[in-house]
Amino acid sequence: MTLVLLLSLAAFITSSITAATGIGGGVVLLALMAQLVPPAILIPLHGAAQLMSNTNRVLVQPKFINWAYIKPFLLGSIVGGALITPLALYMPVPVGQVLLGLFIVLATWKSAWLRLAHWPPAASGGITTGLSLVLGATGPLVMSVLPKSAWERQVVVGTHGMAMVIQHGIKVIAFSSLNVSLVEYWPLLLGIGLATLAGNLMGARLLTRVPEEKFTLILNWLLTALALRLVYQGISALLTASN
């Protein structure tokens, strides 16, 4: 019961953060869950929790989804998920964390170098979904490849939410195909589902009060902080493994 209460409270807070800024909540929730649940079930359980959180975010803000972007993103995600699923339990995480963190920093501050606005949505979906099966929380990466400068902040958050529904849905299906069962965690998932609904309602109200220019600045620095945390985690894990 203590686990359910703690993670439900965490889910409320982190879903509020994500609904207000677009990212951040998933990474924070993953870090908290890593302290409380068995490592073997961490990424599948986090995927299920984030599927519910982002589904609630989409339900709260359904009219702010760019479907022209999402449709090819979905097709690419299916292909990427199918290719990476057989490797999901065996690929090393630390190197991926370092590369992912560095990519996000570059994409946030020097996006012109990567020509992210010219990435086809299908390619973005395939690459980021494949990485999500290994790393768990790739919300910042997905946010970095969205053509944010062309969209209003509500569309950025809404479309990102739908993209994450796709990714976490594929993740749940992928791990189910690998015989990873979450049935015994249903009370926890129920608590998280209700908490994320309330959190998304709270975050959606905060989003409408944030000016466009401040939203962009907050988002960029939040992306950078999360990316540097990934780099630190990856390097720490590599150094520990070498000792």
C-alpha positions in Angstrom: 0.0 0.0 0.0 2.9 2.4 0.8 4.4 1.8 -2.7 1.0 2.5 -4.3 0.6 5.8 -2.3 4.2 7.0 -2.9 4.2 6.3 -6.7 0.6 7.7 -7.1 1.7 10.9 -5.5 4.8 11.0 -7.7 2.7 10.3 -10.7 0.4 13.2 -9.9 3.3 15.6 -9.5 5.2 14.4 -12.6 2.2 14.4 -14.9 1.5 18.0 -13.8 5.0 18.9 -14.8 4.7 17.2 -18.2 1.2 18.7 -19.0 2.5 22.1 -18.2 5.9 22.0 -20.0 5.6 19.0 -22.3 8.5 16.9 -20.8 10.3 16.1 -17.6 7.7 14.1 -15.7 8.6 10.8 -17.3 12.3 11.0 -16.5 11.6 12.0 -12.9 9.1 9.2 -12.5 11.6 6.7 -13.9 14.2 7.8 -11.4 11.8 7.5 -8.5 10.5 4.1 -9.6 14.1 2.9 -10.0 14.4 3.2 -6.2 11.3 1.3 -5.4 10.6 -1.5 -7.9 12.7 -4.5 -9.1 15.1 -3.6 -12.0 13.7 -6.4 -14.2 10.3 -4.8 -14.2 11.3 -1.2 -14.2 11.1 -0.2 -17.9 7.9 -2.2 -18.6 6.2 -0.8 -15.5 7.3 2.7 -16.3 6.0 2.2 -19.8 2.6 1.2 -18.6 2.5 4.2 -16.2 3.5 6.6 -18.9 1.0 5.2 -21.3 -1.8 6.0 -18.9 -0.3 9.5 -18.1 0.0 10.5 -21.7 -3.3 9.0 -22.6 -4.8 11.2 -19.9 -2.9 14.2 -21.3 -4.3 13.6 -24.8 -7.8 13.3 -23.4 -7.4 16.5 -21.5 -6.1 18.4 -24.6 -7.6 16.5 -27.6 -7.8 19.4 -30.0 -4.1 20.3 -29.9 -2.7 17.3 -31.8 -1.1 17.7 -35.2 -2.5 14.6 -36.9 -0.6 15.2 -40.1 2.6 14.7 -38.1 1.4 11.9 -35.9 0.2 9.5 -38.7 3.6 8.9 -40.3 5.2 9.0 -36.8 3.0 6.1 -35.9 4.0 4.0 -38.9 7.7 4.7 -38.3 7.2 3.8 -34.6 5.7 0.4 -35.5 8.7 -0.4 -37.7 11.2 0.8 -35.1 9.5 -1.1 -32.3 9.4 -4.4 -34.4 13.1 -4.2 -35.2 14.3 -3.4 -31.7 12.0 -5.6 -29.6 14.1 -8.8 -30.0 17.1 -6.8 -28.6 15.4 -4.8 -25.9 16.5 -7.0 -23.1 20.1 -7.3 -24.1 21.3 -3.9 -25.4 23.7 -1.9 -23.0 22.1 1.2 -21.6 25.0 3.5 -20.4 26.4 4.3 -23.8 23.0 5.0 -25.1 22.3 7.4 -22.2 25.5 9.4 -23.0 24.8 9.6 -26.7 21.1 10.4 -26.1 22.0 13.2 -23.7 24.5 14.8 -26.0 22.1 14.6 -28.9 19.4 16.3 -26.9 21.7 19.2 -25.9 22.8 19.6 -29.6 19.2 19.4 -30.8 18.1 22.0 -28.3 20.7 24.7 -28.8 22.1 23.9 -32.3 19.1 22.3 -34.1 20.1 23.9 -37.4 23.2 21.7 -37.5 21.0 18.6 -37.4 18.2 20.0 -39.6 15.7 18.4 -37.3 12.8 20.3 -38.9 13.6 18.3 -42.1 13.5 14.9 -40.4 10.6 12.9 -41.8 8.1 12.1 -39.0 8.3 8.4 -39.8 12.1 8.5 -39.3 11.7 10.3 -36.0 9.1 7.8 -34.9 11.2 4.8 -35.8 14.4 6.0 -34.2 12.9 7.3 -30.9 10.6 4.3 -30.4 13.5 1.9 -30.8 15.5 3.9 -28.2 12.6 4.0 -25.8 12.6 0.2 -25.6 16.1 0.3 -24.3 16.3 3.6 -22.3 12.8 3.8 -20.9 12.2 7.6 -20.9 12.8 9.3 -24.3 10.3 12.1 -23.9 13.1 14.8 -24.2 14.4 13.1 -27.4 11.0 13.1 -29.0 10.5 16.7 -27.9 13.8 17.7 -29.5 12.8 16.3 -32.9 9.4 17.9 -33.1 9.2 21.0 -35.4 8.4 23.2 -32.3 9.1 26.6 -33.9 6.2 26.1 -36.3 3.7 25.2 -33.7 1.9 27.0 -30.8 2.9 25.7 -27.3 -0.4 23.8 -26.8 0.1 22.0 -30.1 3.7 21.1 -29.0 2.5 19.6 -25.8 -0.6 17.9 -27.3 1.3 16.4 -30.2 4.2 15.3 -28.0 1.6 13.6 -25.7 0.1 11.6 -28.6 3.6 10.6 -29.8 4.4 9.3 -26.3 1.1 7.4 -26.2 2.2 5.6 -29.4 5.7 4.9 -28.0 4.6 3.6 -24.6 1.8 1.6 -26.1 4.3 -0.1 -28.4 6.6 -0.6 -25.4 3.9 -2.4 -23.4 3.0 -4.6 -26.4 6.7 -5.4 -27.0 7.5 -6.4 -23.4 4.2 -8.5 -23.3 5.5 -10.4 -26.3 8.7 -11.1 -24.2 6.5 -12.6 -21.5 6.9 -9.7 -19.1 3.7 -9.7 -17.0 2.4 -6.7 -15.0 -0.8 -8.3 -13.7 0.4 -8.3 -10.0 1.0 -4.6 -10.2 -2.6 -3.7 -11.1 -3.4 -1.8 -7.8 -0.3 0.4 -8.4 -1.3 1.0 -12.1 -4.8 1.9 -11.0 -3.5 4.4 -8.5 -1.1 5.9 -11.1 -3.9 6.1 -13.7 -6.1 8.1 -11.4 -3.3 10.3 -10.2 -2.1 11.2 -13.7 -5.6 12.2 -14.7 -5.7 14.7 -11.9 -2.1 15.8 -12.6 -2.8 16.4 -16.3 -5.9 18.6 -15.5 -3.7 20.6 -13.1 -0.9 21.0 -15.7 -3.2 21.9 -18.5 -4.4 24.9 -16.5 -0.8 26.0 -15.8 0.1 25.7 -19.5 -2.5 28.3 -20.6 -1.0 30.8 -18.2 2.6 30.6 -19.5 3.6 33.2 -22.1 4.9 31.7 -25.4 8.5 33.1 -25.1 8.8 31.9 -21.5 7.5 28.5 -22.5 10.3 28.1 -25.1 13.0 29.3 -22.6 11.7 27.0 -19.8 11.4 24.0 -22.2 15.0 24.5 -23.6 16.6 24.6 -20.2 14.5 21.7 -18.9 15.6 19.7 -21.9 19.2 20.6 -21.2 19.0 19.7 -17.5 17.4 16.3 -18.3 20.0 15.6 -21.0 23.0 16.4 -18.7 21.5 14.1 -16.1 21.4 11.3 -18.7 25.1 11.9 -19.6 26.0 11.8 -15.9 24.1 8.6 -15.3 25.7 6.9 -18.4 29.2 7.9 -17.5 28.8 6.9 -13.9 27.5 3.5 -14.9 30.4 3.0 -17.3 33.0 4.0 -14.7 31.4 1.7 -12.1 31.4 -1.2 -14.6 35.1 -0.7 -15.4 36.1 -0.9 -11.7 
